[in-house]
Amino acid sequence: MKSRSFFINSSRSHQKGFSLVELIVGAALFSIISVIVYQSYTSLILLVSASRTKITATDLLNEQFELVRNLPFDKVGILNGIPNGVLTATSTFVRDNGTFVITRAIRNIDDLFDGIIGGVPNDLSPADYKLVDLTVTCAQCKNFQPMTVVTRVSPKNLETASTNGALFIRVFDANGQPIKDADVHVVNAQATTTITIDDVTDTQGQLAIVDAPPGTNAYQITVTKSGFTTDKTYATSTGNPFPTKLHATVLLQQVTQISFIIDQVSTVNVSTVTEACSPIANVPFSILGAKLIGTTPDVYKYSASSTTDGSGERTLSNMEWDSYSMLVHGATYRLAGVNPLLPVSVLPNASQNVQLVLTTKSPSHILVTVKDGATQLPLSGATVNLSDGAGVDQDLVTGRGFFNQTDWSGGGGQDTIGEKSKYYSSDGNIATNNPVGEMKLASSFGIFAGSGNLTSSAFDSGTSSNFSQISWDPTNQPASSGENSVRFQLATSNDNNASTTWSFLGPDGTSASYYSTSDANIASVHNGNRFFRYKSFLRTASTTFSPNVAEVAVTVTSSCTPPGQVLFAGLSAGTYTVTVNAPGYAQSQAMVAVSNSNSYIQQGITLSP
């Protein structure tokens, strides 16, 4: 019996769901569409709101215009202003849940039709009509821009001769260009009722106040603008008996014109540093501008005192363009130079850095500044000699600082110069205490070592520097010690770590050469580095003689080296001759007297080609 297999085909319906990707895409599309719809809706609401606010502001302006049109002509003006009237300079209104401020400016206008006051013909009744300027603002209204409308108001009757005058105020910048929209504040306290005017200059930088009551030095005027300096008139006072710009006088049927100069404010960044560029904190100083607001005696517009902060810096804001002099106060420091030179010229809308380079105060100082006669710019590379004919005979070069050492008696083992009587190392054949203040070959029983060397501690110039010359004193050595008995090499580096390798080089930039002549130029391979060491090499051709060194100096130029200046310090009272020489210039001399009462002197020298 055969078995049968039955295969039954049945069809089933399968239902599919949304995949995760499809859900994400769908949600994203829905979000985008929702955001677009929402933004469109909010934009429409804002547009409707802005339109409604604008309509409200327009209605308010029309309302105020109707008020002005219905006033008698002599009442159209600002209360206690010019023209005088019954309106206030500002009014606040609450309309449609918004706070609106109306600002009014009303001016007398002298029309050219019948001549102008002070002109040809001379208009003896210059207040021909009034210009009414209304501005509405709403600080809390979104996207609302201030609206301004202007109208004229004319008198109904014929003109009669004025019993007043006119005051024309002109405002310029430092280049003589007129300043539009400068804020002008005028007060006349001599009038029966004090007159106060707050207005702005027109496109020509002028504010014309027509039909102003006469008065001698009656009009106090202050002119400024946001972000600009201030210029004003002054009254005679005990502190300023002769002001350069008195309060303005207005005469009957005449025009008084007065000009003011303002410009954008500037910033002066003052820093106090050592000659090695290290900041000096909490240094008091004073700053004095050159502009005068009074004479006999001079009364300066800007005079202030300040102190640098813990980082040796001070920022002076809202400074007027001017030339400023500075002085350092206190019992610790003297001014060793300024970069740029004093007086410092500050331009409008500028940020001027002023670096005061200081040195420790000693009995007396002479700071010499050398300038080119044609350009008045600092002249670097000029040799300045100071002498008194009685032992002082010192040369310094402008634009170059220097580091020196005059004592090695403290011994070796000092890595970085701190104690100026110490050094880094020697080979044992250098004596530094016989006598103190000199280095020479070591001796035993009157017999000197044949040679020896000493390596200085590291000197820090404070910043990337150019190294100019190496010199030593005395330059004349015993003839018996032989030729070139004193020699030097120099090593420089941009760091002073314990692992730093110091490569001592000579004038040709290799270790095979030596500086054997004082005041020799240093190889340019060292330029751009910050730290330096010198290595002295002494030798003798006869063991009964030794060369000696009393001072070693290295001149450098860095960002903390004042241009065109040198400082002579540690001077005694007396009269000194300052002699300046520079290639291509005629020699110049000056006599300087130093006394206990005048122990810090700044001497300027100008050289002519």
VMD Tcl script that draws the C-alpha trace (Angstrom):
set ca {
  {0.00 0.00 0.00}
  {1.43 3.23 -1.06}
  {1.43 6.17 1.24}
  {0.58 9.55 -0.10}
  {2.09 12.75 0.83}
  {-0.03 15.79 0.62}
  {1.54 19.21 0.19}
  {-0.76 22.00 1.04}
  {0.20 25.49 -0.27}
  {-1.17 28.19 1.81}
  {-0.67 31.92 1.41}
  {-0.22 34.08 4.47}
  {-0.24 37.89 4.68}
  {2.84 39.39 6.35}
  {2.66 42.86 7.93}
  {5.84 44.97 8.02}
  {6.70 47.75 10.65}
  {8.87 50.93 10.25}
  {12.59 50.49 10.58}
  {14.63 52.59 13.05}
  {16.21 54.58 10.21}
  {12.82 55.42 8.78}
  {11.62 56.58 12.20}
  {14.69 58.84 12.62}
  {14.34 60.34 9.15}
  {10.64 60.91 9.66}
  {11.21 62.56 13.03}
  {13.90 64.79 11.56}
  {11.65 65.90 8.71}
  {8.85 66.59 11.13}
  {11.17 68.63 13.35}
  {12.46 70.67 10.41}
  {8.96 71.40 9.16}
  {7.86 72.28 12.69}
  {10.79 74.67 13.17}
  {10.08 76.34 9.82}
  {6.44 76.76 10.69}
  {7.30 78.08 14.15}
  {9.87 80.53 12.81}
  {7.42 81.74 10.19}
  {4.80 82.21 12.87}
  {7.12 84.08 15.24}
  {8.43 86.21 12.37}
  {4.88 87.11 11.46}
  {4.13 87.99 15.08}
  {7.27 90.14 15.30}
  {6.43 91.84 12.02}
  {2.93 92.62 13.22}
  {4.30 93.84 16.55}
  {6.93 96.04 14.87}
  {4.32 97.47 12.53}
  {2.04 98.20 15.43}
  {4.88 99.89 17.35}
  {5.76 101.99 14.32}
  {2.12 103.09 13.94}
  {2.00 104.03 17.61}
  {5.24 106.04 17.29}
  {3.94 107.78 14.17}
  {0.71 108.73 15.93}
  {2.73 110.08 18.85}
  {4.89 112.23 16.53}
  {1.79 113.59 14.80}
  {0.29 114.39 18.18}
  {3.40 116.33 19.19}
  {3.45 118.17 15.86}
  {-0.14 119.26 16.38}
  {0.86 120.55 19.80}
  {3.69 122.62 18.28}
  {1.45 123.96 15.48}
  {-1.12 125.20 17.96}
  {1.36 127.04 20.16}
  {1.97 130.78 19.72}
  {5.23 131.38 17.84}
  {7.00 132.86 20.86}
  {6.07 129.81 22.93}
  {7.68 127.34 20.51}
  {10.98 126.58 22.20}
  {12.69 124.59 24.95}
  {12.05 125.60 28.53}
  {15.02 127.74 29.67}
  {16.68 127.24 26.30}
  {17.20 129.22 23.10}
  {14.65 129.79 21.73}
  {12.92 129.82 25.08}
  {9.49 128.22 25.19}
  {7.15 125.96 27.07}
  {8.32 122.58 25.74}
  {10.71 120.29 27.58}
  {13.77 118.73 25.94}
  {12.43 115.22 26.58}
  {9.09 113.68 27.46}
  {8.08 110.09 28.25}
  {4.81 108.50 27.11}
  {3.34 105.06 27.75}
  {1.30 103.89 24.74}
  {0.13 100.42 23.80}
  {2.22 98.82 26.60}
  {5.33 100.55 25.30}
  {7.39 103.35 26.84}
  {8.27 105.99 24.25}
  {10.65 108.92 24.73}
  {10.24 112.08 22.66}
  {13.40 114.22 22.31}
  {12.91 117.78 21.05}
  {15.46 120.09 19.46}
  {14.28 123.55 18.43}
  {16.56 126.08 16.73}
  {16.20 129.62 15.45}
  {17.11 129.73 11.75}
  {18.64 132.75 10.05}
  {17.44 132.49 6.45}
  {19.61 133.76 3.59}
  {16.57 135.38 1.93}
  {16.92 138.64 3.85}
  {20.62 138.39 4.70}
  {22.25 136.86 7.75}
  {23.49 138.33 10.99}
  {27.00 139.67 10.57}
  {26.71 139.36 6.78}
  {26.04 141.73 3.92}
  {23.32 142.79 4.31}
  {23.40 142.40 8.08}
  {20.15 140.84 9.29}
  {19.22 142.64 12.50}
  {16.37 140.20 13.09}
  {18.05 136.87 12.38}
  {15.43 134.58 13.96}
  {13.48 134.21 10.70}
  {11.80 130.93 11.61}
  {12.18 127.97 13.93}
  {13.25 124.45 13.02}
  {11.56 121.79 15.15}
  {13.26 118.38 15.30}
  {11.38 115.55 17.04}
  {12.85 112.08 17.66}
  {10.98 109.16 19.21}
  {12.73 106.14 20.75}
  {11.51 103.01 22.51}
  {14.25 101.08 24.31}
  {12.05 98.11 25.22}
  {10.46 97.72 21.78}
  {12.00 94.95 19.71}
  {13.46 95.87 16.31}
  {12.33 99.47 16.64}
  {14.57 102.07 15.06}
  {14.36 105.69 16.27}
  {12.13 107.88 14.10}
  {12.94 111.53 13.43}
  {10.80 114.19 11.76}
  {11.52 117.86 11.16}
  {9.20 120.82 10.52}
  {9.38 124.59 10.28}
  {7.40 127.10 12.31}
  {7.18 130.68 11.02}
  {5.88 133.86 12.69}
  {2.72 135.54 11.43}
  {3.88 139.09 12.00}
  {6.63 141.18 10.39}
  {10.13 141.05 11.80}
  {11.40 143.60 14.26}
  {15.03 144.33 15.08}
  {16.44 141.79 17.52}
  {17.69 142.78 20.93}
  {19.90 139.67 21.02}
  {22.97 138.30 19.26}
  {24.16 134.97 17.91}
  {26.58 132.29 19.09}
  {28.14 130.03 16.47}
  {29.95 126.99 17.88}
  {32.28 125.08 15.57}
  {33.82 121.70 16.38}
  {36.84 120.19 14.60}
  {39.06 117.14 14.99}
  {42.85 117.13 15.36}
  {43.23 117.38 11.56}
  {40.90 120.35 11.26}
  {37.97 118.34 9.88}
  {34.46 119.25 11.11}
  {32.81 116.79 13.50}
  {29.17 115.96 12.95}
  {26.83 115.17 15.86}
  {29.20 116.44 18.55}
  {27.37 116.95 21.84}
  {27.25 120.61 22.84}
  {26.21 121.66 26.35}
  {25.65 125.40 26.88}
  {24.71 127.13 30.13}
  {24.05 130.84 30.68}
  {23.64 131.42 34.41}
  {23.63 135.22 34.02}
  {20.20 135.29 32.40}
  {17.10 136.04 34.47}
  {16.30 132.36 34.24}
  {19.29 130.07 33.69}
  {19.49 129.03 30.04}
  {20.52 125.45 29.33}
  {21.02 124.07 25.83}
  {21.91 120.49 24.88}
  {22.23 120.05 21.14}
  {24.48 118.56 18.46}
  {26.50 119.99 15.60}
  {25.36 119.71 11.98}
  {27.18 118.11 9.05}
  {29.54 121.09 8.94}
  {30.45 120.66 12.59}
  {28.52 123.78 13.59}
  {25.78 124.64 16.05}
  {24.27 128.08 15.40}
  {22.43 129.55 18.36}
  {20.51 132.51 16.93}
  {18.77 135.17 19.02}
  {20.89 134.53 22.11}
  {20.61 137.09 24.94}
  {23.74 139.27 25.27}
  {26.13 138.63 28.14}
  {29.82 139.07 28.93}
  {31.54 135.73 29.52}
  {28.05 134.41 30.11}
  {28.00 131.21 28.05}
  {29.67 128.14 29.54}
  {30.26 125.68 26.72}
  {31.32 122.02 26.88}
  {31.82 119.94 23.74}
  {32.33 116.19 23.53}
  {31.13 113.04 21.80}
  {30.98 109.38 22.74}
  {34.51 107.96 22.51}
  {35.98 111.46 22.07}
  {37.86 113.90 24.26}
  {36.28 117.00 25.81}
  {36.93 120.68 25.14}
  {35.33 123.50 27.08}
  {35.43 127.14 28.15}
  {36.69 128.23 31.58}
  {35.97 130.93 34.10}
  {38.64 133.05 35.73}
  {39.59 131.50 39.07}
  {42.35 131.46 41.65}
  {43.79 128.29 40.16}
  {43.43 129.58 36.60}
  {43.61 133.41 36.59}
  {44.12 133.69 32.82}
  {42.22 130.93 30.96}
  {43.13 130.35 27.33}
  {39.43 130.01 26.43}
  {37.09 132.15 28.54}
  {33.33 131.60 28.72}
  {31.80 133.03 25.54}
  {30.54 136.60 25.25}
  {27.48 137.45 23.10}
  {26.99 141.07 21.99}
  {23.89 142.83 20.72}
  {23.17 142.06 17.04}
  {26.63 140.53 16.57}
  {27.92 137.03 15.93}
  {30.27 135.35 18.39}
  {32.18 132.45 16.85}
  {34.11 130.02 19.03}
  {35.89 126.83 17.97}
  {36.58 123.62 19.85}
  {38.86 120.72 18.99}
  {38.09 117.16 20.06}
  {39.11 113.77 18.73}
  {38.94 110.10 19.60}
  {40.47 109.08 22.92}
  {43.61 106.96 23.16}
  {45.28 104.54 25.56}
  {48.76 104.83 27.09}
  {50.30 101.58 28.37}
  {53.10 102.33 30.85}
  {55.56 99.66 31.96}
  {58.44 99.95 34.43}
  {61.41 97.61 33.82}
  {65.07 97.21 34.65}
  {67.79 97.57 32.06}
  {67.61 93.77 31.75}
  {63.86 93.90 30.95}
  {62.73 92.57 34.33}
  {59.46 94.18 35.47}
  {59.56 96.48 38.50}
  {56.34 96.54 40.50}
  {54.59 99.40 42.27}
  {56.57 102.33 40.89}
  {54.93 105.75 41.41}
  {55.13 108.13 38.48}
  {53.54 111.34 37.24}
  {52.44 112.26 33.73}
  {52.03 115.78 32.38}
  {50.50 116.84 29.05}
  {51.65 119.81 26.98}
  {48.24 121.42 26.32}
  {47.44 124.49 28.38}
  {44.07 125.74 29.62}
  {45.62 128.78 31.28}
  {48.79 130.87 31.26}
  {50.77 133.05 33.67}
  {51.13 130.69 35.42}
  {50.76 127.74 33.08}
  {47.76 125.53 33.87}
  {47.94 122.16 32.15}
  {44.90 120.37 30.79}
  {46.20 116.97 31.91}
  {48.29 116.33 35.01}
  {48.01 113.10 36.98}
  {49.90 110.70 39.23}
  {49.71 106.93 39.06}
  {51.54 103.76 40.12}
  {52.35 100.64 38.15}
  {50.80 97.42 39.42}
  {52.40 94.22 40.70}
  {53.44 93.35 37.14}
  {55.06 96.72 36.56}
  {52.28 97.90 34.24}
  {49.62 100.60 34.19}
  {47.04 101.34 31.50}
  {45.85 104.95 31.24}
  {42.54 105.15 29.36}
  {40.61 108.02 27.77}
  {43.80 109.94 27.06}
  {43.75 113.01 24.83}
  {46.10 113.28 21.87}
  {48.99 115.32 23.23}
  {52.69 115.22 24.09}
  {53.31 113.79 27.56}
  {56.28 114.02 29.92}
  {56.78 111.55 32.77}
  {58.70 111.51 36.03}
  {59.48 108.61 38.35}
  {59.00 109.23 42.07}
  {60.09 107.46 45.21}
  {63.39 106.82 46.94}
  {64.37 103.62 45.15}
  {64.69 104.21 41.41}
  {65.83 106.75 38.87}
  {64.83 106.98 35.23}
  {67.60 105.45 33.09}
  {65.77 106.03 29.82}
  {62.44 105.99 28.06}
  {61.28 104.16 24.96}
  {60.10 106.12 22.99}
  {61.77 109.38 23.93}
  {60.09 111.94 26.14}
  {57.93 113.81 25.53}
  {55.85 110.92 24.18}
  {53.54 111.90 21.34}
  {50.10 110.23 21.56}
  {47.92 110.32 18.43}
  {44.10 110.18 18.37}
  {42.50 106.72 18.55}
  {45.86 105.08 19.29}
  {47.39 102.71 21.81}
  {50.82 103.99 22.80}
  {53.30 101.85 24.76}
  {55.73 103.71 27.02}
  {58.58 101.80 28.63}
  {60.25 103.45 31.61}
  {63.68 101.88 32.08}
  {64.82 102.29 35.67}
  {68.04 101.97 37.59}
  {68.74 101.93 41.31}
  {69.10 105.43 42.70}
  {72.70 106.51 43.36}
  {74.05 109.87 44.58}
  {73.79 111.69 41.22}
  {72.79 110.91 37.63}
  {73.00 112.63 34.25}
  {70.67 111.26 31.57}
  {71.82 112.42 28.13}
  {69.43 112.25 25.17}
  {70.91 112.70 21.68}
  {68.66 113.67 18.75}
  {69.16 114.26 15.05}
  {68.76 117.98 14.38}
  {66.72 117.52 11.19}
  {64.25 114.83 12.26}
  {64.36 115.23 16.05}
  {64.52 111.42 16.23}
  {66.77 109.62 18.74}
  {70.28 109.11 17.41}
  {71.84 105.76 18.31}
  {75.53 104.99 17.93}
  {76.66 108.42 19.16}
  {79.61 108.46 21.56}
  {78.96 110.53 24.67}
  {81.94 111.52 26.80}
  {81.57 112.83 30.35}
  {84.54 114.49 31.98}
  {85.26 116.88 34.82}
  {88.98 117.44 34.33}
  {89.69 115.84 37.68}
  {89.57 112.11 37.13}
  {86.17 111.45 35.55}
  {86.51 110.55 31.86}
  {83.83 108.09 30.76}
  {82.51 107.13 27.31}
  {79.07 105.64 26.63}
  {77.33 104.93 23.33}
  {73.68 105.88 22.80}
  {71.26 103.06 22.09}
  {73.45 100.51 23.83}
  {73.11 99.08 27.29}
  {75.97 97.35 29.02}
  {76.73 94.75 31.65}
  {79.97 94.92 33.57}
  {81.87 93.29 36.41}
  {84.51 94.98 38.54}
  {85.07 92.51 41.37}
  {85.72 88.75 41.50}
  {86.71 88.47 45.15}
  {83.56 86.53 46.08}
  {84.93 83.37 44.51}
  {83.54 80.80 42.10}
  {80.56 78.47 41.98}
  {77.86 80.99 40.94}
  {75.95 79.88 37.86}
  {73.86 83.03 37.20}
  {75.08 86.49 38.09}
  {73.49 87.65 41.31}
  {76.35 88.56 43.56}
  {78.49 90.77 41.32}
  {81.71 89.82 43.10}
  {81.38 86.13 42.19}
  {82.02 84.08 39.05}
  {81.41 80.57 37.71}
  {84.82 78.86 37.66}
  {88.55 79.20 37.05}
  {91.42 76.83 36.40}
  {93.04 77.74 39.74}
  {95.69 79.99 38.20}
  {93.72 83.22 38.63}
  {93.96 85.35 41.79}
  {90.98 87.56 42.65}
  {91.85 88.91 46.11}
  {95.30 90.39 45.65}
  {94.24 93.15 45.43}
  {90.44 93.00 45.79}
  {88.74 94.30 42.65}
  {91.26 92.83 40.21}
  {91.94 89.52 38.56}
  {95.52 88.55 37.75}
  {97.68 85.44 37.53}
  {98.13 83.56 40.79}
  {101.61 83.73 42.30}
  {103.68 81.69 44.71}
  {106.74 83.22 46.34}
  {106.68 86.03 43.78}
  {106.51 83.70 40.80}
  {103.38 84.05 38.64}
  {101.69 81.21 36.83}
  {102.35 81.22 33.10}
  {98.65 81.32 32.18}
  {95.20 81.01 33.65}
  {91.53 81.48 32.79}
  {88.29 82.50 34.53}
  {84.69 81.95 33.37}
  {82.03 84.40 34.47}
  {78.57 83.61 35.75}
  {75.77 83.89 33.16}
  {74.42 87.39 32.54}
  {70.75 87.79 31.60}
  {69.97 90.60 29.14}
  {66.27 89.95 29.72}
  {65.28 89.44 26.11}
  {66.63 88.67 22.66}
  {69.62 91.00 22.20}
  {72.31 92.12 19.83}
  {75.81 92.10 21.31}
  {77.95 95.05 20.27}
  {81.36 95.30 21.94}
  {83.51 93.78 24.67}
  {85.92 95.99 26.56}
  {88.13 95.81 29.61}
  {90.28 98.00 31.76}
  {93.15 98.66 32.05}
  {94.00 98.50 28.38}
  {97.75 99.00 28.97}
  {99.53 95.93 30.39}
  {103.16 95.46 31.51}
  {105.33 95.16 28.40}
  {107.23 92.28 30.04}
  {104.10 90.13 30.17}
  {104.20 89.95 26.40}
  {101.88 90.75 23.53}
  {98.16 89.96 23.89}
  {98.56 88.99 27.53}
  {94.82 89.61 28.11}
  {92.32 87.87 25.84}
  {88.61 87.04 25.96}
  {86.02 84.81 24.37}
  {82.22 85.09 24.56}
  {79.48 82.45 24.74}
  {75.74 83.11 24.34}
  {72.55 81.09 24.66}
  {68.78 81.47 24.68}
  {68.41 79.54 27.91}
  {70.39 79.07 31.09}
  {69.59 75.49 32.05}
  {72.10 73.28 33.80}
  {72.38 71.26 30.59}
  {73.21 74.27 28.42}
  {76.44 73.89 26.49}
  {78.37 77.14 26.36}
  {80.53 77.51 23.26}
  {83.15 80.21 23.76}
  {83.98 81.99 20.51}
  {86.22 84.79 19.32}
  {85.80 87.66 16.84}
  {85.66 85.38 13.78}
  {82.87 83.31 15.32}
  {85.08 80.28 16.03}
  {86.77 78.89 19.13}
  {90.18 79.41 17.51}
  {90.19 83.21 17.86}
  {90.26 85.63 20.80}
  {89.30 89.23 21.54}
  {92.70 90.74 22.27}
  {91.89 94.45 21.84}
  {89.50 96.32 24.12}
  {86.35 97.78 22.53}
  {86.38 95.05 19.90}
  {83.19 94.35 17.96}
  {81.50 91.10 18.98}
  {80.86 88.48 16.29}
  {77.31 88.67 14.90}
  {76.84 84.92 15.47}
  {75.80 85.78 19.04}
  {72.97 88.15 18.04}
  {69.45 87.09 18.94}
  {70.42 85.33 22.16}
  {69.52 86.35 25.69}
  {72.22 85.02 28.07}
  {76.00 85.43 27.84}
  {79.20 84.51 29.64}
  {82.71 85.77 29.08}
  {85.91 83.79 29.57}
  {89.14 85.63 30.33}
  {92.55 84.24 29.38}
  {95.62 85.74 31.09}
  {99.19 84.81 30.20}
  {102.70 86.20 30.71}
  {106.01 85.90 28.92}
  {107.84 86.52 32.19}
  {106.81 84.84 35.46}
  {107.86 87.93 37.38}
  {105.11 90.00 35.74}
  {101.34 89.51 35.50}
  {98.65 91.25 33.45}
  {95.61 92.41 35.41}
  {91.95 93.20 34.71}
  {89.91 95.67 36.82}
  {86.70 95.76 34.75}
  {85.01 93.77 31.98}
  {82.04 95.23 30.08}
  {79.80 93.92 27.29}
  {77.50 96.34 25.46}
  {74.16 95.08 24.17}
  {71.06 96.38 22.43}
  {67.65 94.98 23.34}
  {64.01 96.03 23.49}
  {64.78 97.52 26.93}
  {67.64 99.67 25.70}
  {66.42 103.28 25.45}
  {67.13 104.70 21.98}
  {69.48 107.67 21.74}
  {70.10 107.80 25.49}
  {72.89 107.10 27.98}
  {72.95 107.36 31.76}
  {75.97 108.39 33.82}
  {75.47 107.28 37.42}
  {77.29 107.50 40.75}
  {78.53 111.03 40.14}
  {79.76 113.50 42.72}
  {78.74 117.14 42.90}
  {80.62 119.28 40.39}
  {80.61 120.66 36.86}
  {80.86 118.21 33.97}
  {81.48 118.58 30.26}
  {79.30 116.45 27.98}
  {80.83 115.93 24.54}
  {78.92 114.10 21.82}
  {80.38 112.75 18.57}
  {78.69 110.76 15.81}
  {79.85 109.88 12.27}
  {78.58 112.49 9.80}
  {77.64 115.02 12.51}
  {79.33 118.05 14.01}
  {80.57 117.66 17.56}
  {78.39 119.15 20.29}
  {79.19 120.04 23.89}
  {77.26 121.08 26.97}
  {78.18 121.98 30.54}
  {76.20 120.32 33.30}
  {76.33 121.28 36.96}
  {75.52 118.59 39.53}
  {74.75 119.53 43.11}
  {73.16 117.97 46.16}
  {69.93 119.84 45.42}
  {70.03 119.01 41.71}
  {71.28 115.43 41.62}
  {69.24 114.12 38.67}
  {69.66 116.00 35.41}
  {68.21 115.29 31.97}
  {70.41 116.87 29.31}
  {69.32 117.03 25.67}
  {71.90 117.25 22.88}
  {70.95 117.93 19.23}
  {73.49 117.06 16.52}
  {73.62 118.79 13.14}
  {75.04 117.11 10.03}
}
mol new
graphics top color blue
foreach p $ca { graphics top sphere $p radius 0.5 }
foreach p [lrange $ca 0 end-1] q [lrange $ca 1 end] { graphics top cylinder $p $q radius 0.2 }
display resetview
